[in-house]
Amino acid sequence: MSCSDTGRTPRVQRPDCVKVENYPPVPLCELCAQCRSIFENQPVFSRVSPHDDSYRSAVCGHHQTEDVLREAASACVICQLLLESFTAMTIHDAQGEHRVSLADGLCCWVRLSSSADIALTFFATSVGKWEASSPSALIRLDPVSWSISELDEQMPAEALISRTTGSHRSLELAKHWLQKCEQHSVCRHPVPGSDSVPGRRILIWKDDRKLKARVCWKPPIATKYATLSHRWGRVPAVRLLLSNARELFEEIPIPRLEQVFQDAISVTWELGLRYLWIDTLCIFQDSPWDWTAQSRNMGAIYMNAACNIAAASPSSGGLFSTRDPFLHFSPHLFLDWNDIDLCQTGKPEPLRGFYTLRDSAGWSANVTKAGLNQRGWVSQERELSPCILTFTPRQVYWRCGELHACESFPNGIPGTETYHITYTTRSFRDLLKENAPPDEVVRFWYGFVSRYSATVLTQKRDRIPAAFGMAQALSGLMPENVFLAGLWESHLAESLLWRTRELDDPGRVTVLADFQLPSWSWASLDCRVVCDAHKIWGDSRLVATVVEDGVTMLSEDDTEHSPFVLCNRLRITGQLSGLTDTLSRATNADGIHPFKLHPDIPDPTVLASQFANLPEQPVLAQHDKIQVRKISRQTLLLPILVFDHFNTVMGLLVNPLEAGGQVFSRAGTFEVSLPDKSEPRHVFRLLSGTGGELESEEKVETEKVFHLL
């Protein structure tokens, strides 16, 4: 019950009062005079609304220009966070997409809940009146006790001021997280059908207090090992080759290794592990046969590891970064507000104690958006590993099935930030924990594909192989299902409805014409795709049948292409209608039609004309894999799914590959919705061009059998 309802002053919930004599010394962060004034000047709070149990101060000014903010950011942790946040922001308005202007500086206010949750909201002065949709940066203040681990209380004071991510505290904390994770049932849940381990690993030992290492052939199966995720840069000076295998099996020259490899060996040792797997040192780099064999096992390698070490820094650097501990790491401040009278009853209470600043976008900026995690192969590495230790320039982050933490918050990252880490997407370990049914597993796969397709691959032929480990892991949860060129046989028809996300940038869509990938596979295009039809499968029904018809696995000796890609031809039974005729019937006097068309290869000129001027195109040869993906006057509509509740039909755009219309190539997808009072059968009548009432809404004309390549 709120204080306005009772007339009583609420008891302000204070954080744990930190007494310096009872806690290790807490380094206070560096703040500029402008930011210090926010905490030194006593704010006056007023209630946000009668129904809101929070209070807000008046808007106050901050730095008046971007230049002043930039200058202050070199010595102020808050200004640095603000500059990074606003520099990364873009807004969409009448002028198009552009950066948020900081020419007139920033404003801010303080928000305080009756439970003493404190947040600072900063917004650009140029925005004028702030609204919920206005671009803003949020910085929270958490009780300092949240940022002190049980390990900190046992360390000498000087160890807490950590000037590098490779410090004693950082590595001890990492070992502590791993030991906790090994007790988590979720993290160590066995994965069906994934008991294989890498045949080669790096053995690490100490000799005369120096770390030594060698490539170990067929180490003991039961031994625990770490894996390394890193960005490929220049060709490493030392890598496993047929010519130097004997040397590396004897001993690896650690000083000659890339710095990130040297650091990974050190971290593995500090974690208490004695084996490490690094791709360039455990796979023969000059043997396509070995790459094929090992990459098939990539998913299991990461799934069965004790820990994945991730290097989020650029490829030229190592794992460890130096930092200003008072600017970059665990920024603490002391708050001393003596007269906080939230309900204005004349009975103020003090709010006093040490707090830790938390950037609400910290995980996203330092981990999710790190260059490493934009690489294609890393997607499945992160998803399948039971736990990930990520080294960023700012600090070390930890993620496992039960804990998301960092050096600033070693006991767990508090507040809403963990929502974006944990709950926006389900994890592979969630599927294991819940013993998820096949429908849920397939939904998870297409969510993964939507994220994975936005990443970058150096070798475009790896489009399927770089995700195949994930597919292998999921096949263990649904052993009766068949993986067909990136799609699952159990949901084949609805899975065809993926679409590109590049309508605003058609130049980013590339047809991978050099590889044996069918047009109906999302992997046949090098671009971002979205597979969201799976979100509403439960409220849909199929109006076409799709089965595989002719499956050929590429030879294992064919190293020019992926050995995982299934070259498939689909046999479809459904109804076809002409695109141009249908659009003509559906367009009203104002030139508007209810169709949403998503061509695989967007054509800006066609899009601008609302598909009114589609080009003529002759029947095309199958081998011309680029032209066959473009929509034209020969393009046809193929309904796949009906959503009765939404009165919507979704389907494919297809192009004929031969006269007679028996063989087709995919050209995109479409969606059509009619007003609420209409019925799905009216959509089918629109597609077929028939009039009058229909006896069967599923069959407006004789279904045809054809093939999709």
C-alpha positions in Angstrom: 0.0 0.0 0.0 1.4 3.4 -0.9 1.9 6.2 1.6 -0.7 8.4 0.0 -3.3 5.8 0.9 -2.3 5.5 4.5 -1.0 8.9 5.4 2.0 7.3 6.9 5.6 7.9 5.9 7.1 4.8 4.2 10.2 3.3 5.7 12.9 3.9 3.1 14.7 0.6 2.5 18.4 1.4 2.8 21.1 -0.8 1.3 23.3 -2.8 3.6 25.2 -0.1 5.4 28.8 -0.6 4.4 31.2 0.1 7.2 34.8 0.4 6.0 36.1 -1.5 9.0 33.9 -4.5 8.2 34.4 -4.6 4.5 37.5 -4.5 2.3 38.3 -0.9 1.1 36.0 0.1 -1.7 37.6 2.3 -4.4 35.4 5.2 -5.3 35.0 6.0 -8.9 36.2 9.2 -10.6 33.4 11.7 -11.4 33.5 15.1 -12.9 32.2 18.1 -11.1 28.9 18.1 -13.1 28.2 14.4 -12.1 29.3 14.9 -8.5 26.7 17.7 -8.2 23.9 15.2 -8.9 24.7 13.4 -5.7 26.0 16.3 -3.6 22.9 18.5 -4.1 19.9 17.3 -2.2 17.2 16.4 -4.7 13.5 17.1 -4.1 11.3 14.2 -5.2 7.7 14.2 -6.3 5.5 11.2 -7.0 5.4 10.2 -10.7 1.6 9.4 -10.6 -1.0 8.4 -8.1 -0.7 4.8 -9.3 3.1 4.6 -9.4 5.1 3.8 -6.3 8.1 5.7 -7.5 9.3 9.3 -7.2 11.2 11.6 -9.5 13.4 14.7 -9.1 13.1 17.8 -11.2 15.0 17.8 -14.5 18.5 19.3 -14.1 21.0 20.3 -16.6 24.2 18.3 -17.3 27.1 19.1 -19.7 25.9 21.7 -22.2 27.7 20.5 -25.4 29.0 17.2 -26.8 32.6 18.6 -26.8 32.4 19.2 -23.0 31.0 15.8 -22.5 33.8 14.2 -24.5 36.4 16.0 -22.5 34.8 15.0 -19.2 34.5 11.4 -20.3 38.3 10.9 -20.1 38.1 11.2 -16.3 34.5 10.5 -15.4 32.9 7.1 -15.4 29.3 8.4 -15.8 30.3 10.7 -18.7 32.1 7.8 -20.4 29.1 5.6 -20.2 26.9 8.4 -21.5 29.1 9.1 -24.4 29.3 5.4 -25.4 25.5 5.0 -25.1 24.5 8.0 -27.1 27.1 7.5 -29.8 25.7 4.1 -30.5 22.1 5.4 -30.6 20.1 6.2 -33.8 16.7 7.7 -34.1 14.1 7.6 -37.0 12.2 10.7 -37.7 11.2 12.9 -40.7 14.8 13.4 -41.5 15.4 9.7 -41.7 17.8 7.6 -39.6 20.6 9.6 -37.9 22.5 9.9 -34.7 21.1 11.5 -31.6 22.3 15.1 -31.5 24.2 16.1 -28.3 24.9 19.6 -29.7 22.8 21.2 -26.9 24.1 18.8 -24.2 22.2 16.6 -21.8 19.6 16.8 -19.1 18.8 14.2 -16.4 16.6 13.3 -13.5 16.8 10.9 -10.5 14.2 8.3 -10.0 13.7 6.7 -6.6 11.3 3.9 -5.5 10.0 3.5 -2.0 12.3 0.5 -1.7 15.3 2.8 -2.4 16.0 1.6 -6.0 17.8 4.5 -7.6 18.2 5.2 -11.3 19.5 8.2 -13.3 17.9 8.9 -16.7 19.8 11.1 -19.1 18.4 12.5 -22.4 19.5 14.9 -25.1 18.4 18.5 -24.5 17.7 18.7 -28.2 14.8 16.3 -27.8 12.9 18.9 -25.8 10.1 17.4 -23.7 11.1 13.9 -22.7 8.8 11.1 -23.6 8.9 7.3 -22.9 10.0 6.8 -26.5 12.8 9.4 -26.4 16.4 8.1 -26.7 17.9 8.0 -23.2 20.6 6.3 -21.2 19.8 4.7 -17.9 22.3 4.2 -15.1 21.3 2.4 -11.9 22.7 2.5 -8.4 22.9 -0.8 -6.6 23.9 -1.4 -3.0 27.7 -2.0 -2.9 27.2 -5.3 -1.1 26.0 -6.7 -4.4 29.4 -6.1 -5.9 31.5 -7.8 -3.2 32.0 -11.5 -3.3 32.9 -13.9 -0.5 36.4 -14.1 -2.2 36.9 -10.3 -1.8 36.6 -10.6 2.0 39.6 -13.0 2.0 41.8 -10.9 -0.2 44.3 -8.2 0.7 43.0 -4.7 0.0 45.5 -4.0 -2.8 44.2 -7.1 -4.7 40.8 -5.5 -5.0 42.0 -2.5 -7.1 42.3 -4.6 -10.2 44.2 -2.9 -13.1 44.0 -5.8 -15.5 41.5 -8.4 -16.5 44.3 -10.9 -15.9 44.7 -10.0 -12.2 44.8 -12.4 -9.3 41.2 -11.3 -8.3 39.9 -11.7 -11.8 41.2 -15.2 -12.3 40.3 -16.3 -8.8 36.8 -15.1 -9.4 36.6 -17.0 -12.7 37.7 -20.2 -10.9 35.1 -19.6 -8.2 32.3 -19.2 -10.9 33.4 -22.5 -12.5 33.4 -24.4 -9.3 29.9 -23.1 -8.6 28.8 -24.0 -12.1 30.1 -27.6 -11.8 27.4 -28.1 -9.0 24.6 -26.8 -11.2 22.4 -29.6 -12.5 21.2 -27.5 -15.4 24.7 -26.7 -16.6 25.9 -30.3 -16.4 22.8 -32.0 -17.7 23.8 -34.8 -20.1 23.0 -34.2 -23.7 21.6 -37.2 -25.6 23.9 -38.6 -28.3 26.8 -36.2 -27.6 29.3 -38.2 -25.7 32.2 -37.7 -28.1 35.2 -35.5 -27.2 38.0 -34.0 -29.3 40.6 -36.5 -30.4 43.3 -33.9 -29.9 43.8 -31.5 -27.0 46.5 -29.4 -25.7 48.1 -30.8 -22.5 49.3 -28.1 -20.0 51.8 -28.7 -17.2 54.4 -26.8 -15.2 58.2 -27.5 -15.3 60.5 -25.4 -13.2 57.5 -23.0 -12.5 57.1 -22.4 -16.2 54.0 -23.4 -18.2 54.6 -26.0 -20.8 52.2 -27.4 -23.4 52.0 -30.0 -26.2 49.3 -31.3 -28.5 48.1 -34.6 -27.1 46.9 -37.3 -29.4 43.8 -39.2 -27.9 44.0 -38.0 -24.3 42.0 -39.8 -21.6 38.3 -39.4 -22.4 37.3 -38.5 -18.8 39.6 -35.5 -18.5 38.0 -32.1 -18.3 39.1 -29.5 -20.8 38.5 -25.8 -21.8 37.8 -24.5 -25.3 38.7 -21.1 -26.8 36.5 -18.9 -28.9 38.5 -16.2 -30.7 38.5 -14.0 -33.8 40.7 -15.1 -36.7 43.1 -12.5 -37.8 46.3 -13.0 -39.7 47.6 -16.6 -40.1 49.1 -17.7 -36.8 52.8 -18.1 -36.6 52.3 -21.5 -35.0 49.5 -23.8 -36.2 49.1 -27.5 -36.5 50.4 -28.7 -39.9 51.3 -32.0 -41.3 54.9 -30.8 -41.5 55.2 -29.7 -37.9 52.9 -32.2 -36.1 55.8 -34.2 -34.6 57.3 -31.0 -33.1 54.0 -29.8 -31.6 53.3 -33.3 -30.2 56.5 -33.0 -28.3 56.1 -29.4 -27.1 54.4 -26.2 -28.3 56.7 -23.2 -28.3 54.5 -21.0 -26.1 56.4 -17.7 -26.6 55.9 -18.0 -30.4 52.1 -18.4 -30.0 49.6 -15.6 -30.7 49.1 -13.7 -27.5 45.5 -14.8 -27.1 46.6 -18.5 -27.2 49.3 -17.8 -24.6 46.7 -16.1 -22.4 44.2 -19.0 -22.9 46.8 -21.5 -21.7 47.4 -19.4 -18.6 43.7 -19.1 -17.9 43.1 -22.8 -18.3 45.8 -23.5 -15.8 44.4 -21.0 -13.3 41.0 -22.5 -13.6 42.4 -25.8 -12.4 42.1 -27.5 -15.8 44.9 -29.3 -17.6 43.6 -29.6 -21.2 42.6 -26.9 -23.7 41.1 -27.2 -27.2 42.1 -24.5 -29.8 41.0 -25.0 -33.4 44.3 -23.9 -35.0 46.4 -26.2 -32.8 44.1 -29.2 -32.7 42.9 -29.4 -36.3 45.4 -29.9 -39.2 45.2 -26.6 -41.0 46.5 -28.0 -44.3 44.3 -31.1 -44.4 40.8 -30.6 -45.8 40.0 -34.1 -44.8 40.8 -33.5 -41.1 38.9 -30.2 -41.1 35.8 -32.0 -42.5 36.1 -34.8 -39.9 36.7 -32.4 -36.9 34.1 -29.8 -37.9 31.5 -32.5 -37.9 32.3 -33.0 -34.2 32.4 -29.3 -33.4 29.1 -29.1 -31.5 30.1 -32.0 -29.2 33.5 -30.4 -28.6 31.9 -27.3 -27.1 29.0 -29.1 -25.4 31.3 -31.4 -23.4 33.8 -28.8 -22.4 34.2 -27.8 -18.8 34.3 -24.1 -19.8 34.5 -21.9 -22.9 37.0 -19.1 -22.8 35.9 -16.2 -25.1 38.2 -13.5 -26.3 36.0 -10.5 -27.0 38.9 -8.2 -27.7 40.2 -7.7 -31.3 42.1 -10.6 -32.9 45.5 -8.8 -32.6 45.3 -8.6 -28.8 45.3 -11.2 -26.1 42.7 -12.0 -23.5 43.9 -9.5 -20.9 43.4 -5.8 -21.0 44.7 -3.0 -18.8 42.1 -0.6 -17.3 41.7 2.3 -14.9 40.0 0.6 -12.0 38.5 3.8 -10.9 37.0 4.5 -14.3 36.3 1.1 -16.0 35.8 -1.4 -13.2 33.3 -1.7 -10.3 32.6 2.1 -10.1 31.5 2.9 -6.5 30.3 6.1 -5.0 29.1 7.2 -1.6 25.6 8.6 -1.4 24.6 10.8 1.6 21.1 12.2 1.2 20.0 13.3 4.7 16.5 14.6 4.0 14.5 12.2 1.7 10.9 13.0 2.3 9.1 11.0 -0.4 5.6 11.6 0.8 6.2 15.2 1.9 5.0 14.5 5.4 7.6 16.6 7.1 9.3 13.4 8.4 12.4 12.9 6.2 14.7 9.9 6.5 18.3 9.7 5.5 19.5 7.6 2.5 23.2 6.9 3.1 25.7 4.3 1.9 28.0 3.0 -0.7 26.6 2.2 -4.1 27.8 0.7 -7.3 27.0 2.2 -10.7 25.5 -0.2 -13.2 25.2 0.6 -16.9 21.9 -1.1 -18.0 23.4 -1.7 -21.4 26.7 -3.1 -20.2 26.2 -6.7 -21.1 24.8 -5.8 -24.5 27.6 -3.4 -25.3 30.5 -5.5 -24.0 29.4 -9.0 -24.7 26.4 -9.4 -27.1 27.7 -6.7 -29.5 31.4 -7.7 -29.2 33.1 -8.3 -32.6 33.7 -12.0 -31.6 30.0 -12.6 -31.2 29.3 -11.3 -34.7 31.2 -14.3 -36.1 29.2 -17.2 -37.5 31.0 -20.1 -36.0 30.8 -18.5 -32.5 27.0 -18.7 -32.5 26.8 -22.4 -31.8 29.9 -22.2 -29.6 28.2 -19.8 -27.2 24.9 -21.7 -27.3 26.3 -25.1 -26.7 29.0 -24.4 -24.1 27.8 -25.1 -20.5 29.5 -21.9 -19.4 31.3 -19.0 -21.0 34.1 -16.9 -19.5 34.3 -13.7 -21.6 37.3 -11.4 -21.4 36.4 -7.9 -22.6 38.5 -4.7 -22.4 36.4 -3.5 -19.4 36.0 -6.6 -17.3 35.4 -10.3 -17.2 31.9 -11.6 -17.7 30.4 -15.0 -16.8 27.4 -16.8 -18.2 26.1 -20.3 -17.3 22.6 -21.8 -16.9 22.1 -20.4 -13.4 24.4 -17.4 -13.1 25.1 -14.3 -15.1 27.8 -12.3 -13.4 30.8 -10.0 -14.0 33.6 -8.6 -11.9 31.5 -5.6 -10.8 28.7 -8.0 -9.8 30.3 -11.3 -8.9 27.2 -12.7 -7.2 25.0 -12.1 -10.2 24.1 -9.1 -12.3 21.0 -7.5 -10.7 17.9 -5.9 -12.1 16.4 -5.7 -15.5 19.7 -6.3 -17.4 19.4 -10.0 -16.7 16.1 -10.1 -18.4 17.7 -9.3 -21.7 20.4 -11.9 -21.1 18.2 -14.7 -20.0 14.6 -14.4 -20.9 14.5 -12.8 -24.4 15.6 -16.1 -25.9 15.4 -19.6 -24.5 18.8 -21.4 -24.2 19.8 -24.9 -25.3 20.2 -25.8 -21.6 16.5 -24.8 -21.0 15.4 -27.4 -23.6 17.4 -30.1 -21.8 16.1 -29.1 -18.4 12.5 -29.1 -19.5 12.8 -32.2 -21.7 11.2 -30.1 -24.4 8.9 -31.7 -27.0 9.9 -31.7 -30.7 7.7 -28.7 -31.5 9.6 -26.6 -28.9 12.9 -27.8 -30.2 12.1 -26.9 -33.7 10.9 -23.4 -32.6 14.2 -23.0 -30.8 16.1 -23.9 -33.9 14.4 -21.2 -36.1 15.0 -18.6 -33.4 18.6 -19.6 -33.5 18.7 -19.3 -37.3 17.3 -15.8 -37.2 20.2 -14.7 -34.9 22.9 -16.8 -36.6 22.1 -15.6 -40.1 23.0 -12.1 -39.1 26.6 -13.1 -38.3 29.6 -13.0 -40.6 31.4 -16.0 -42.1 34.8 -15.7 -43.8 34.1 -18.8 -45.9 30.6 -18.6 -47.3 30.5 -22.3 -47.9 30.3 -22.7 -44.1 26.7 -21.4 -44.0 25.5 -24.9 -42.9 28.6 -26.4 -41.3 28.9 -23.4 -38.8 25.5 -24.2 -37.5 25.5 -28.0 -37.9 26.8 -28.6 -34.4 23.7 -26.9 -33.1 21.6 -29.1 -35.4 23.4 -32.2 -34.2 22.7 -31.3 -30.6 19.0 -30.8 -31.3 18.7 -34.0 -33.2 19.6 -35.8 -29.9 16.4 -34.3 -28.5 14.3 -35.5 -31.4 16.0 -38.5 -32.9 13.2 -39.3 -35.4 13.5 -35.9 -37.1 15.6 -35.4 -40.3 17.7 -32.3 -41.0 17.2 -31.1 -44.6 19.6 -28.3 -45.7 18.8 -26.2 -42.6 15.2 -27.2 -42.2 13.5 -30.0 -40.2 11.4 -32.6 -41.9 8.7 -32.6 -39.2 7.8 -29.0 -39.9 9.0 -28.7 -43.5 6.0 -26.8 -45.0 5.8 -24.0 -42.5 9.6 -23.8 -42.3 9.7 -22.7 -45.9 8.2 -19.4 -44.9 11.5 -17.8 -43.8 12.1 -14.4 -45.4 15.0 -11.9 -45.8 15.4 -8.9 -43.6 17.1 -6.7 -46.1 14.3 -4.8 -47.8 16.0 -1.5 -46.8 19.4 -2.7 -48.1 19.0 -5.1 -51.1 22.7 -4.9 -51.8 23.4 -7.1 -48.8 21.5 -10.1 -50.3 23.8 -12.5 -52.0 22.8 -15.8 -53.7 25.3 -18.5 -52.8 25.2 -19.8 -56.4 28.5 -21.7 -56.1 27.3 -24.2 -53.6 24.8 -27.0 -53.9 22.1 -25.4 -51.8 18.4 -25.6 -52.8 16.5 -22.3 -53.3 14.1 -23.2 -50.5 16.9 -23.3 -47.9 17.6 -20.1 -45.9 21.3 -21.1 -46.2 21.2 -20.4 -50.0 21.3 -16.7 -49.3 24.0 -14.8 -47.6 21.9 -12.3 -45.6 19.9 -11.9 -42.5 16.7 -14.0 -42.4 13.8 -14.2 -40.1 12.0 -17.4 -39.3 9.0 -16.2 -37.3 6.1 -18.3 -38.7 7.0 -20.8 -36.0 5.8 -18.3 -33.4 2.1 -18.9 -34.4 2.2 -22.5 -35.7 -0.3 -23.4 -33.0 -3.0 -21.3 -34.5 -2.4 -22.4 -38.1 -3.2 -25.2 -40.5 -1.5 -26.3 -43.7 -3.1 -26.0 -47.1 -0.2 -27.6 -49.0 1.7 -30.8 -48.4 5.5 -30.8 -48.7 7.7 -33.8 -48.7 11.3 -34.4 -49.6 11.8 -36.1 -52.9 15.3 -37.1 -53.7 18.0 -36.7 -51.0 21.7 -36.8 -51.9 24.4 -36.5 -49.3 27.5 -34.9 -50.8 30.6 -37.2 -50.7 32.8 -36.9 -47.6 35.7 -36.5 -50.1 34.1 -33.5 -51.7 36.0 -30.8 -49.9 35.0 -28.0 -52.2 31.5 -28.0 -50.7 30.1 -28.7 -47.3 29.8 -32.4 -46.5 26.8 -31.6 -44.4 24.5 -30.1 -47.1 21.7 -32.2 -48.3 20.8 -31.5 -51.9 17.1 -31.9 -51.9 14.2 -31.7 -54.2 10.8 -31.1 -52.6 7.5 -32.5 -53.9 4.6 -30.1 -53.2 0.9 -30.6 -53.6 -0.9 -27.3 -53.6 -2.6 -24.5 -55.5 -0.8 -21.9 -57.7 -2.1 -18.6 -58.9 -0.4 -15.8 -60.9 1.1 -13.0 -59.0 0.2 -10.1 -61.4 -3.3 -11.3 -62.0 -3.9 -11.7 -58.2 -2.5 -8.2 -57.5 -4.7 -6.8 -60.2 -7.8 -8.3 -58.7 -6.8 -7.2 -55.2 -5.9 -3.6 -55.9 -8.6 -1.0 -55.1 -9.3 2.4 -56.7 -6.6 4.0 -54.5 -4.0 1.6 -55.8 -3.7 -0.3 -52.5 -3.8 -4.1 -52.1 -3.7 -6.3 -49.0 -0.6 -8.3 -49.9 2.8 -8.1 -48.2 5.4 -9.4 -50.6 8.9 -10.4 -49.4 11.1 -11.1 -52.4 14.3 -13.0 -51.7 16.2 -10.5 -53.8 14.6 -7.1 -53.3 14.5 -4.8 -56.4 14.2 -1.1 -55.3 12.6 -0.1 -58.5 10.0 -2.8 -58.2 9.4 -2.1 -54.5 8.9 1.6 -55.3 6.2 0.8 -57.8 4.4 -1.5 -55.4 5.0 -4.4 -57.8 2.9 -2.7 -60.5 5.7 -2.9 -63.1 7.0 -6.3 -62.8 9.6 -7.2 -65.5 8.9 -9.9 -68.1 11.1 -12.9 -67.7 11.4 -16.0 -69.8 11.4 -19.5 -68.4 14.8 -19.8 -66.8 17.4 -22.5 -66.7 17.9 -24.2 -63.3 21.6 -23.4 -63.2 21.0 -19.6 -63.3 20.6 -19.5 -59.6 20.5 -15.7 -59.3 18.0 -14.8 -62.0 15.6 -17.6 -60.9 15.3 -15.8 -57.5 13.9 -12.5 -58.8 10.2 -11.9 -59.0 8.7 -11.2 -62.4 5.4 -11.5 -64.3 5.9 -15.2 -64.4 6.0 -15.5 -60.5 3.3 -17.5 -58.9 1.7 -17.6 -55.4 1.7 -20.8 -53.4 -0.4 -20.7 -50.2 1.1 -22.8 -47.4 -0.5 -21.7 -44.0 -3.8 -20.4 -43.0 -4.3 -18.5 -39.7 -8.0 -18.6 -39.1 -7.9 -16.3 -36.0 -6.1 -13.6 -38.0 -7.8 -14.3 -41.3 -4.4 -14.5 -42.9 -2.7 -16.7 -45.5 1.1 -17.0 -45.8 2.8 -18.7 -48.7 5.7 -18.8 -51.2 6.5 -16.8 -54.3 7.8 -19.3 -56.9 9.3 -19.1 -60.4 8.9 -21.7 -63.1 12.1 -23.4 -64.3 10.6 -25.2 -67.3 7.7 -24.8 -69.6 4.7 -26.7 -68.3 5.1 -25.6 -64.7 6.3 -28.8 -63.1 9.6 -27.5 -61.6 10.0 -24.3 -59.7 12.5 -22.2 -57.7 11.7 -20.1 -54.7 11.6 -16.3 -55.2 10.2 -15.1 -51.8 7.2 -15.2 -49.5 3.9 -13.4 -49.3 1.3 -12.7 -46.6 -2.3 -11.5 -47.2 -4.9 -10.5 -44.6 -8.5 -9.5 -45.3 -10.8 -7.5 -43.0 -12.0 -9.1 -39.8 -15.5 -9.8 -41.2 -14.0 -11.8 -44.1 -13.3 -15.5 -43.9 -10.2 -17.4 -45.0 -12.1 -18.8 -48.0 -12.4 -15.3 -49.3 -8.6 -15.1 -49.4 -8.5 -18.3 -51.4 -11.2 -16.9 -53.8 -9.0 -13.9 -54.3 -6.0 -16.0 -55.0 -7.8 -18.2 -57.5 -9.9 -15.6 -59.2 -13.1 -17.6 -58.7 -16.4 -15.9 -57.7 -19.5 -16.9 -55.7 -19.7 -19.0 -52.6 -17.3 -21.9 -52.2 -18.3 -25.3 -51.0 -14.8 -26.0 -49.8 -12.5 -23.2 -48.6 -9.4 -25.5 -48.8 -9.8 -26.4 -52.5 -10.8 -23.6 -54.9 -9.3 -25.5 -57.8 -7.6 -28.8 -58.5 -4.4 -29.1 -56.6 -1.2 -29.6 -58.6 1.8 -31.7 -57.9 5.2 -30.0 -58.7 8.8 -29.9 -57.5 10.7 -27.1 -55.8 14.5 -27.0 -56.3 
